[in-house]
Structures are given as C-alpha cells and as structure tokens.
C-alpha cells in the first residue's frame, strides 16, 4: 500500500475542493447480524423498536439496516451506522447499546465490524435523489500497484454520470479498518430489481457514451480494462442488499 | 479483463429480458429426506405451478462437499423479486416443510442469469433428471477465451441435426453472491449410463462438427485456451438429481 497516503490525501483533500453535491464527509461502520430463521420476526420487531426509540431523532445516532440477499450471509442482516462526525465513534450510545443488548442481543450473533469512509470524489448523487431500497454492491480488492488505474476509472465514471444526468446514486466507500488489502465497495442504488433492469439499459449506455465523449474513443473499455487488471485474483464480488426502512433511521 | 465492460453491457441487456434464478442449498435433518421431499412436493404443487408466481426446481446433490443436501432454485421475474414471497406461501413452507430442515440456507445464496447464446436445449432432453454441473471460476483476462468456447459449443450442438445429443446444456452466470467470475453449466442426462454413452459416442461427433464449423483443430485449441483462462482449481464437477415432484412443471 505504498500509495495509500496519496490515496488518503485524495480522499480527504480532493473532495473538499472538487465535490459540489455532498460536501460533508461520511463515515460508516457496519457489521453482519446473523439471525436464526425462527427468530426473524422477533428480531425485526425488536430492531424496529430500538431504532425508533434511540435512532429516529436528529441528535441520535443514525443506523440503517439491510437484508442480505445473496452470498454466504444471505438472509442475515447488515447494520450500518452513518455519521458526518467521526468523533461519534468515540462517543458510544451507552443507553441505546444497553437496550440493544437486552432486547436484540439474544436474537442474533454479530460478526466483525468494518469502518468505511465515503469517497465523495468518486461517489455520485443525482439531482433530487429519491430513496431506493435495493443495493447492488460490488466489492473490489485492488493491488497496491493498481491504485492509480482503479481510481482513474472510478473518478471518470462519476464525472460521466454527472454529465449524462444518470438518475440513481452510486456511493463509493473505502475500507479504513477491518479489511485485508485495499477494499472498496461501490453501491449502486436501484428501485428494486425492475429498476435495476431499467438502470442498466439506456441510462448505462448513455453514461458510457458520455464517458467516451469526455475521455476519448474507447476510453471506457480501456479504463475499465485497466481497473480490472488492477484487481487481486477474484478481487471482485457482487452482492445484493435490501434496505429495510422500518429497521432504519429516517432517510 | 479488457472486455468485461462489453460483457457487462451484454449482461445489462440480458437483465432487461431475463428471469432471475436464485439458488440456495438446504440441509435436511438426519433421516428426514423422504418427509422433506413429500412436504416440499406438496408445497411446490400447491403454490408454484402458476406463471404469475415463482417457479422452483429442486435437486438432490449427489457428489461433492454438499452431498445429501438439496439445491433449490427459485425462478422469477424482477417484478416478482420486488414483490417478494407471498406470506401465505412462506408460512406454509415454514409450517409444513420447515420441521424437516436443519438449515434453510446452508452455504451460499447465488443469483444467476441464463446465457442463452451459450446454452442449447434439444427437445429430446426434456425428460432427463440427472444433471452434471460444471462450476467454472475464470480469470478476468480469460473472459474472451472462456466465452468463445462456450458460444461455439452451443452453435456446434445446435448444428448436430440427426446426431443430436440427448443432453441439454444450460449455462448460468453468477450475477450476485459469488467472489470472482463464476459460471455453472448444467448438462442434463437420462442416467449415468446415458452420460457415458454420450461421452463415448456423441462427443466425438460434436468435436467433428465444431472443427467443421470453426476450423480444423479449433476444438482442441479453444479447450486449451479455456484451461488457461481458469483460476487455480477453477473447475469443479457435481452431479445432481432433479426431484420432479418438488419442482414446478
């Protein structure tokens, strides 16, 4: 990771001068919650109640919950705290956590914890974004020497989305802690599976055309090829998650 | 993976027109397989023979680390996926089939799409219940070589005419739930004996047709390129048996 310092500089400095749509820095921590099939109804009910009590006001920690739809953790859950102030991770919500342990704790097993930071520089938010509950998430693990190629493509995709007026969000999260290697997740927001179909039709083609218009003929294919070459073996994994609004803080 | 984006574009068009196949592995309680099959069959026949609802296909795994478990595949449109399972149906499964299940989702849940250009299903193969499933994990840079062979084989099979093999070939591509590039190819056979006969008598005709269509020695060359395109241990073979009663018609 010899260029990680450069990357961190990019992620922390460039966004403040280049990002117009989301000037805040976003930090996340997320863990998988494994739940027995027989406990699902009770688990969801308990999480919804806890979230409503401790995570529904502006001055309370913000947590969102996803149902995992594919992979080895399918049918389990991912719970993610979001904040724009990293010091929130220093100030634990003691009362909320105690309530969680008492009511939700017996209904799940918590696996690991990963800290993420949103790369505003590579993330895209359309004008007037609406809440979409399906996430198609691509996890990447890139080689140290592929850093430049990987991020060139990501930055250019964001610009092509912006200039083509792409209609759905793309959030790029960089793993700051808890991962092995250079792990990044790119989260595409879709309005269900039908919405995913639509997004990967004409809007994607329009974005690619814009990309080539901006960066040169066949630039999309060339850049994406280099980004793929930048990956470790099997360095790309795709998962689908579904946001559960009832178990999450407000949008 | 120079051409991955071309593939992704292809996937995009395919997404728009195809069904989503979601597979999971089910672990059955010791000694309860017969009761599971009976209960799952009843549920499937009650709820899953309507074109407006999910179809299910159920296989018993005959080899590999999941031997003795069940491989159940849900097939539905994106709109069905968004609507989710009917609660009455889900409750029926939990109440009537659930007691025989140790784990309803053991291992990995995967979403697949069917690559029609690389698949071929002769009419004669419709009654075959045995499946040989070849799982491939290919390198990014091997994508073109991998798919060249698959699409050419489908074309060669389609051109066999009277020498047609009594074996369907359905090529499924992992779209979610895998690490890396995974493909599962489902070859159907009437039986193990039929599979052996096809390998001995039918495959040489397929190779001949392949070379006739794509050039002398092309089959061997293309196969060698596929070998080189795979990750280490990037091929595994598993046999499965379709359980017709527990599958949609």
Interface residues (C-beta under 8 A of the other chain):
Chain A: X37 X69 X70 X71 X72 X74 X75 X134 X136 X192 X193 X194 X196 X197 X198 X200 X201 X204 X205 X208 X220 X221 X222 X224 X225 X228 X229 X231 X233 X234 X235 X236 X237 X238 X239 X240
Chain B: X1 X2 X3 X4 X5 X6 X9 X11 X12 X13 X15 X16 X20 X22 X24 X78 X79 X81 X82 X94 X98 X104 X105 X107 X108 X109 X110 X111 X137 X139 X140 X141 X174 X175 X176 X177 X178 X179 X180 X181 X231
